[in-house]
Amino acid sequence: MKRRSVAAVLAVIMALTCASCDSGPAVTYAVTSAAENAGEYRYRLSNPDAGDEALRTYNYICESFGSVMLSCQQESTWMGSPDYEMDYILETTGKLPAIRGLDFMNNDFDGVVERAKEWHEKGGIVTICWHTGVESSGYEESKKDAPDFGRLLTEGTDEYETLIASWDKAAAALAELRDAGVAVLWRPFHEFDGKWFWWGKGGSENFVKLWRMMYNYFTAEKGLNNLIWVLGYADDVRDGWYPGDEYCDVIGSDTYNNSTHKKAWNRLATMGTGKPLAFHECGRLPNPEAFERDGFLWSWFMIWHTDHITGNNKDDLKVIYNSDKVITLDELPDLAG
């Protein structure tokens, strides 16, 4: 596999200046060093017990941030092949994405684990989200459920025990990936501030409690030290939903308005977290030159599945996947250690 090294930042603080939003001044955004990490890793994960696989991946993401964007593609599993999107990209561009997006939706834990391992063996990075109800299952439940958060977040209630039983299924799958040495960009409860999924329906205060509860359960109780926690806002990046620096590693936003998502970038950057920023879902993607003109490069972009990826102009996809500012699977360094 051909590898292309990405120039590391020369300073301990990597800064890039993004173009101003329409109503505000230019924003300078920095990813700060974490020299307290042992050995070769310059950047700190929120979990002090993070494993080498997660540290290597996060270190690469942080050092690449601001110089290049990693390509990412969400898979589907109902189009005849779970590689429907990957095959389409390869046929169209001659390349494959650096990151594969997967989903535990419909309790597809075994399938996701299998495909994540296969992608890792190819040298790729994996990100996993989870469309689920309170009691597992899929997309319909994620939208339809409307729990009593007072009971859901109270240990000992039936609602709490049901939720934990659901989480245990995901934790077991993530533990299998941990044991196989696979780091995961873990993106639970995405688009929370949009309030269309059950995890946002209780408002910001209950969401923060929910996020912290999963974080503590998965790290302290389940020892899932292979996770890089991705906090995924919806389009507008509303105030009051941030769980705290110690509970996430990457923050991001998504939109399907076919833009560079400049407004969200500025909203996220002004939060001052010092964390990489991800464009964690999109539909049609602009030319990388448009991101440079707007003054920023996201850590990665992830085009959504099926009609969203095929809705991109093929010539545009070729330009995107062959841009010097976009990292593809063949250009990743060896992150396996």
C-alpha positions, 0 to 999 in steps of 0.5 A: 500500500502506498503511503504518503506522510503528512507534514506534522505541525512545527509548533506545539500549538497548531493554529489556523485562521478561518474566514469570518462568519457573516456577523463576526470577526475572524476566528483563530483556532488552535489544537493544543499540545498535551505533552503529559502523554507518555512516549511519542504521543503529543495529544491528550485524549479525554480518557487518561487510560486510552490505549495505544491504538486510540492514541496513535489515531488521535495523534495523527488526526490532531497533527493532520488537522488544519493541513488536510481533510481525511475522506470518510464515507458512511456505508449502507447495508441494504443495497446488495452489498455493504461495500455499495458506497466503497465500490462506487467511490473506487469505480468513480475516483480510483480511490477509497476513503480513509475512514469508513462510517458504520452504524449499530442500527438494527442491532447490527453489532456482529456485522459492524464488528466484522466490517470494522475489523476488515477496514482496519486490516486494510489500514483504514480508520473506522467511525461508528454511530448508532441510530437506536431506541432506548431499548436498541433496534433502529432508526424508527425507534431513535425518532419515535421514543420519548423517555421520561428522563427523570427515571431514565437517568436514575439508577435502579429504575426499570427505565435505567436498567433497560437503557444499560442493557441496551448499552451493554450490547454496544459495549460488547461489540466495542470491546471486541474491536478493542481486543482486536486493536481497532480504534473507533471514532465513537459518535453516539447521540449525534445531532442531539441539539436538533432534538429529533432523536430521543436523546435530545428530546429532554433538553440540553441539561438531560443530554449532558447527563446522558452523555456523561453517563455513557462516557463514564460507563463505557470508560470506567466500567467497561474499559473501552480504551479504544474509543475517541469520543466524537461529539456531533452537533446538528447544523446550528450548533446550539448553546448549552449542550456541551458536556465538557472538555473531559468528556469528548475528543473531537467536536463537529457538526453536520449539514446537507446544504451542500456548503463548506459549513462555515457558520458551524465551523465558526460556532465550534471554533469560538467554543475554544475547546482546542479539539479537532473539528469534524464535518461528520455528515454531509451530502454533496461536498464542495471542491476542497478549494472552497474550504481553503477559500473560506479559510479552514479545513475540517479534520474529516468530512463524511458523505452520507450513504446511498443517494447522497454519495451518488448525488455528487457529480462524478467529476467533482468526486474525482477532484475531491478524492485526488486533491492534495488536501484530501487524504484517502486510504492509500495515503494513511500512515501505518496506524496499527503500531 
